[in-house]
């Protein structure tokens, strides 16, 4: 596997979730320096580290190893298309749900 591409996948996923390296490192219980090395492809990561990063990013190993995920722009387009059909109250409810999901992810 290409370590540089895997590192880029991790970096892209992190940025799509608007996380800093420090935030992701803390969530994955690794050092920010180690995460930086992983993202630049200068070190191999262990299976345990891969799984911790998956959990912290709420993605699968395939998302990281193969880059098989929807980009934020594609997801936003899909969401936008579906949300165009919602009424105002439904949009408010969705906003609250996203807020709860974000709080749960921080824990």
DRENTI-633308 format. One line per 4 residues: number of its first residue (from 1); their letters; for each residue z negated, y negated, x negated of N, C-alpha, C, O. Coordinates in nm, 2 decimals, decimal comma. Layout:
NUM> A> Z Y X Z Y X Z Y X Z Y X; ...
***
This chain:
1> XXXX> 0,00 0,12 -0,08 0,00 0,00 0,00 0,00 -0,12 -0,09 -0,06 -0,13 -0,20; 0,06 -0,23 -0,04 0,08 -0,35 -0,11 -0,05 -0,44 -0,09 -0,07 -0,49 0,02; -0,13 -0,45 -0,19 -0,26 -0,52 -0,17 -0,24 -0,67 -0,14 -0,31 -0,73 -0,06; -0,13 -0,73 -0,19 -0,10 -0,87 -0,16 -0,07 -0,89 -0,02 -0,11 -0,99 0,05
5> XXXX> 0,01 -0,80 0,04 0,04 -0,81 0,18 -0,08 -0,78 0,27 -0,09 -0,85 0,37; -0,16 -0,69 0,23 -0,28 -0,66 0,31 -0,37 -0,78 0,31 -0,43 -0,83 0,41; -0,39 -0,84 0,19 -0,46 -0,97 0,18 -0,41 -1,08 0,26 -0,48 -1,15 0,33; -0,28 -1,09 0,26 -0,21 -1,19 0,35 -0,24 -1,17 0,49 -0,26 -1,26 0,57
9> XXXX> -0,23 -1,04 0,53 -0,26 -1,01 0,67 -0,40 -1,05 0,71 -0,42 -1,10 0,82; -0,50 -1,02 0,62 -0,64 -1,06 0,65 -0,65 -1,21 0,66 -0,71 -1,26 0,75; -0,59 -1,28 0,57 -0,59 -1,43 0,57 -0,53 -1,48 0,70 -0,58 -1,57 0,76; -0,41 -1,43 0,74 -0,35 -1,47 0,86 -0,43 -1,45 0,98 -0,44 -1,54 1,07
13> XXXX> -0,49 -1,33 0,99 -0,58 -1,30 1,10 -0,70 -1,39 1,11 -0,74 -1,44 1,21; -0,76 -1,42 0,99 -0,87 -1,51 0,98 -0,84 -1,65 1,03 -0,91 -1,71 1,11; -0,72 -1,70 0,98 -0,68 -1,83 1,02 -0,65 -1,84 1,17 -0,67 -1,95 1,23; -0,59 -1,74 1,22 -0,56 -1,74 1,36 -0,68 -1,75 1,45 -0,68 -1,80 1,56
17> XXXX> -0,79 -1,70 1,39 -0,92 -1,71 1,47 -1,00 -1,83 1,42 -1,12 -1,84 1,46; -0,94 -1,92 1,35 -1,00 -2,04 1,31 -1,13 -2,02 1,23 -1,23 -2,09 1,26; -1,13 -1,92 1,14 -1,25 -1,89 1,06 -1,23 -1,93 0,92 -1,11 -1,92 0,87; -1,33 -1,98 0,85 -1,32 -2,00 0,71 -1,35 -1,87 0,64 -1,40 -1,77 0,70
21> XXXX> -1,32 -1,87 0,51 -1,36 -1,75 0,43 -1,51 -1,72 0,44 -1,55 -1,61 0,45; -1,59 -1,82 0,43 -1,73 -1,81 0,43 -1,78 -1,75 0,57 -1,86 -1,66 0,57; -1,72 -1,79 0,68 -1,76 -1,74 0,81 -1,72 -1,59 0,82 -1,80 -1,51 0,86; -1,60 -1,56 0,78 -1,56 -1,42 0,79 -1,64 -1,33 0,69 -1,68 -1,22 0,73
25> XXXX> -1,66 -1,38 0,57 -1,74 -1,30 0,48 -1,88 -1,27 0,53 -1,93 -1,16 0,52; -1,94 -1,37 0,60 -2,07 -1,35 0,65 -2,07 -1,25 0,77 -2,16 -1,16 0,77; -1,97 -1,26 0,85 -1,96 -1,17 0,96 -1,93 -1,02 0,92 -1,98 -0,93 0,98; -1,86 -1,01 0,80 -1,83 -0,88 0,75 -1,93 -0,83 0,65 -1,92 -0,72 0,60
29> XXXX> -2,03 -0,91 0,62 -2,14 -0,88 0,53 -2,08 -0,85 0,39 -2,13 -0,76 0,32; -1,99 -0,94 0,34 -1,94 -0,93 0,21 -1,95 -1,07 0,15 -1,97 -1,17 0,22; -1,93 -1,09 0,02 -1,94 -1,22 -0,04 -1,81 -1,29 -0,02 -1,70 -1,23 -0,01; -1,81 -1,42 -0,01 -1,69 -1,50 0,00 -1,60 -1,49 -0,12 -1,48 -1,49 -0,10
33> XXXX> -1,66 -1,47 -0,23 -1,57 -1,45 -0,35 -1,50 -1,32 -0,34 -1,38 -1,31 -0,38; -1,56 -1,21 -0,30 -1,50 -1,08 -0,28 -1,39 -1,10 -0,18 -1,28 -1,04 -0,19; -1,41 -1,17 -0,07 -1,31 -1,19 0,04 -1,19 -1,26 -0,02 -1,08 -1,23 0,01; -1,22 -1,36 -0,10 -1,11 -1,44 -0,17 -1,02 -1,35 -0,25 -0,90 -1,36 -0,25
37> XXXX> -1,09 -1,26 -0,33 -1,01 -1,16 -0,41 -0,93 -1,07 -0,33 -0,82 -1,03 -0,36; -0,99 -1,02 -0,21 -0,91 -0,93 -0,12 -0,79 -1,01 -0,07 -0,68 -0,95 -0,06; -0,81 -1,13 -0,02 -0,70 -1,21 0,04 -0,59 -1,24 -0,06 -0,47 -1,25 -0,02; -0,62 -1,25 -0,19 -0,52 -1,28 -0,29 -0,46 -1,15 -0,34 -0,36 -1,15 -0,42
41> XXXX> -0,52 -1,03 -0,30 -0,46 -0,91 -0,35 -0,50 -0,87 -0,49 -0,43 -0,79 -0,55; -0,60 -0,93 -0,54 -0,64 -0,90 -0,68 -0,74 -0,78 -0,69 -0,76 -0,73 -0,80; -0,79 -0,74 -0,58 -0,88 -0,62 -0,58 -0,85 -0,53 -0,47 -0,79 -0,57 -0,37; -0,88 -0,40 -0,49 -0,87 -0,30 -0,38 -1,00 -0,31 -0,30 -1,11 -0,32 -0,36
45> XXXX> -0,99 -0,29 -0,17 -1,12 -0,29 -0,09 -1,15 -0,15 -0,05 -1,06 -0,06 -0,04; -1,28 -0,12 -0,03 -1,32 0,01 0,01 -1,29 0,03 0,16 -1,27 -0,07 0,23; -1,30 0,15 0,20 -1,29 0,18 0,34 -1,39 0,11 0,42 -1,37 0,06 0,53; -1,52 0,11 0,37 -1,63 0,04 0,44 -1,60 -0,10 0,46 -1,62 -0,16 0,57
49> XXXX> -1,55 -0,17 0,35 -1,51 -0,31 0,36 -1,40 -0,33 0,47 -1,41 -0,43 0,54; -1,30 -0,25 0,47 -1,19 -0,26 0,56 -1,25 -0,25 0,71 -1,21 -0,33 0,79; -1,34 -0,16 0,73 -1,40 -0,14 0,86 -1,48 -0,26 0,90 -1,49 -0,30 1,02; -1,56 -0,31 0,81 -1,64 -0,43 0,83 -1,55 -0,55 0,87 -1,58 -0,63 0,96
53> XXXX> -1,44 -0,57 0,80 -1,35 -0,67 0,83 -1,28 -0,66 0,96 -1,26 -0,75 1,04; -1,25 -0,53 1,00 -1,19 -0,50 1,13 -1,29 -0,54 1,24 -1,25 -0,61 1,34; -1,41 -0,51 1,22 -1,52 -0,54 1,32 -1,53 -0,69 1,33 -1,54 -0,75 1,44; -1,54 -0,76 1,22 -1,56 -0,90 1,22 -1,44 -0,98 1,28 -1,46 -1,09 1,34
57> XXXX> -1,32 -0,93 1,26 -1,20 -0,99 1,31 -1,16 -0,94 1,45 -1,07 -0,99 1,51; -1,23 -0,84 1,50 -1,20 -0,77 1,62 -1,06 -0,72 1,63 -0,98 -0,75 1,72; -1,02 -0,65 1,52 -0,88 -0,59 1,51 -0,89 -0,45 1,47 -1,00 -0,40 1,44; -0,78 -0,38 1,46 -0,78 -0,24 1,42 -0,74 -0,24 1,27 -0,69 -0,33 1,22
61> XXXX> -0,76 -0,12 1,21 -0,71 -0,11 1,07 -0,56 -0,13 1,06 -0,51 -0,19 0,96; -0,48 -0,09 1,16 -0,34 -0,11 1,16 -0,31 -0,26 1,15 -0,21 -0,30 1,09; -0,38 -0,34 1,22 -0,36 -0,48 1,22 -0,37 -0,54 1,08 -0,29 -0,62 1,04; -0,46 -0,49 1,00 -0,48 -0,53 0,87 -0,39 -0,47 0,77 -0,32 -0,53 0,69
65> XXXX> -0,38 -0,33 0,78 -0,30 -0,26 0,68 -0,15 -0,28 0,70 -0,07 -0,28 0,61; -0,11 -0,28 0,83 0,04 -0,29 0,86 0,08 -0,42 0,92 0,20 -0,44 0,93; -0,01 -0,51 0,95 0,02 -0,63 1,01 0,08 -0,62 1,15 0,15 -0,71 1,19; 0,04 -0,52 1,22 0,08 -0,50 1,36 0,00 -0,57 1,46 -0,09 -0,51 1,52
69> XXXX> 0,01 -0,70 1,47 -0,06 -0,77 1,57 0,03 -0,89 1,61 0,12 -0,93 1,55; 0,00 -0,94 1,73 0,07 -1,05 1,79 0,02 -1,18 1,72 -0,10 -1,20 1,71; 0,11 -1,26 1,68 0,07 -1,39 1,62 0,01 -1,47 1,73 0,04 -1,45 1,85; -0,07 -1,57 1,70 -0,14 -1,66 1,79 -0,04 -1,73 1,88 -0,06 -1,75 2,00
73> XXXX> 0,08 -1,77 1,82 0,18 -1,84 1,90 0,23 -1,75 2,01 0,26 -1,80 2,12; 0,26 -1,63 1,98 0,31 -1,53 2,08 0,21 -1,51 2,19 0,24 -1,51 2,31; 0,08 -1,49 2,14 -0,02 -1,47 2,24 -0,04 -1,59 2,33 -0,05 -1,58 2,45; -0,03 -1,71 2,27 -0,04 -1,83 2,35 0,07 -1,84 2,45 0,05 -1,89 2,56
77> XXXX> 0,19 -1,80 2,41 0,31 -1,81 2,50 0,28 -1,72 2,62 0,31 -1,75 2,73; 0,24 -1,60 2,59 0,21 -1,50 2,70 0,10 -1,55 2,79 0,11 -1,55 2,91; -0,01 -1,61 2,73 -0,11 -1,66 2,81 -0,07 -1,78 2,90 -0,10 -1,79 3,01; 0,01 -1,87 2,83 0,06 -1,99 2,90 0,14 -1,95 3,02 0,13 -2,01 3,13
81> XXXX> 0,23 -1,85 3,00 0,32 -1,80 3,11 0,23 -1,75 3,23 0,26 -1,78 3,35; 0,13 -1,67 3,20 0,05 -1,62 3,31 -0,04 -1,72 3,37 -0,06 -1,72 3,49; -0,09 -1,81 3,29 -0,18 -1,91 3,34 -0,11 -2,02 3,43 -0,18 -2,09 3,50; 0,02 -2,03 3,42 0,09 -2,12 3,50 0,08 -2,09 3,65 0,09 -2,18 3,73
85> XXXX> 0,05 -1,96 3,68 0,04 -1,92 3,82 -0,11 -1,92 3,87 -0,13 -1,88 3,99; -0,20 -1,97 3,79 -0,34 -1,97 3,83 -0,37 -2,11 3,90 -0,31 -2,21 3,86; -0,46 -2,10 3,99 -0,51 -2,23 4,05 -0,62 -2,29 3,96 -0,66 -2,23 3,87; -0,66 -2,41 4,00 -0,76 -2,48 3,92 -0,89 -2,40 3,90 -0,94 -2,40 3,79
89> XXXX> -0,94 -2,35 4,01 -1,07 -2,27 4,00 -1,06 -2,15 3,91 -1,15 -2,12 3,83; -0,94 -2,08 3,92 -0,92 -1,97 3,83 -0,92 -2,01 3,68 -0,97 -1,94 3,60; -0,86 -2,12 3,65 -0,85 -2,17 3,52 -0,99 -2,21 3,47 -1,02 -2,18 3,35; -1,07 -2,26 3,55 -1,21 -2,29 3,51 -1,29 -2,17 3,48 -1,36 -2,16 3,39
93> XXXX> -1,27 -2,07 3,57 -1,33 -1,94 3,55 -1,29 -1,87 3,41 -1,37 -1,82 3,34; -1,16 -1,88 3,38 -1,11 -1,82 3,26 -1,17 -1,90 3,14 -1,21 -1,84 3,04; -1,19 -2,03 3,15 -1,25 -2,11 3,04 -1,39 -2,07 3,02 -1,43 -2,06 2,90; -1,47 -2,04 3,12 -1,60 -1,99 3,11 -1,61 -1,85 3,05 -1,69 -1,83 2,96
97> XXXX> -1,52 -1,77 3,09 -1,51 -1,63 3,03 -1,48 -1,64 2,88 -1,55 -1,57 2,80; -1,39 -1,72 2,84 -1,36 -1,74 2,70 -1,48 -1,79 2,62 -1,51 -1,75 2,51; -1,56 -1,88 2,68 -1,68 -1,93 2,62 -1,78 -1,82 2,60 -1,84 -1,82 2,49; -1,80 -1,74 2,70 -1,89 -1,62 2,69 -1,84 -1,53 2,58 -1,92 -1,48 2,50
101> XXXX> -1,71 -1,50 2,57 -1,66 -1,41 2,47 -1,68 -1,47 2,33 -1,72 -1,40 2,24; -1,66 -1,60 2,31 -1,68 -1,66 2,18 -1,83 -1,65 2,14 -1,86 -1,62 2,03; -1,92 -1,68 2,23 -2,06 -1,66 2,20 -2,10 -1,52 2,16 -2,18 -1,50 2,07; -2,04 -1,42 2,24 -2,07 -1,28 2,20 -2,02 -1,25 2,07 -2,08 -1,17 1,99
105> XXX> -1,90 -1,30 2,03 -1,84 -1,27 1,90 -1,93 -1,33 1,78 -1,93 -1,27 1,67; -2,00 -1,44 1,81 -2,08 -1,50 1,71 -2,21 -1,42 1,68 -2,27 -1,44 1,57; -2,25 -1,34 1,77 -2,37 -1,26 1,75 -2,35 -1,14 1,66 -2,45 -1,07 1,63
***
